[in-house]
């Protein structure tokens, strides 16, 4: 099996694991895994806020995109987040 085949196999296993967690926690109907989307503008316009709840991240482009369309952002203090969010507006 090629390296790309292994990467897809790992991704499928991870997605299966996430779906099982959603089922166990009775969250079906509350969490959707949308996959790759080219219509992110539609998703941003439907959102009330953006949450970056990750433990490790370099420069979170999705957070920058959310800010660009005017969404309020709640983010963990990881990677470049501290340098991106203006300190007086962070609620600290």
Beta strands, then each sheet from edge to edge (+ up, - down):
strand 1: 49-52
strand 2: 72-75
sheet 1: 1+ 2+
end
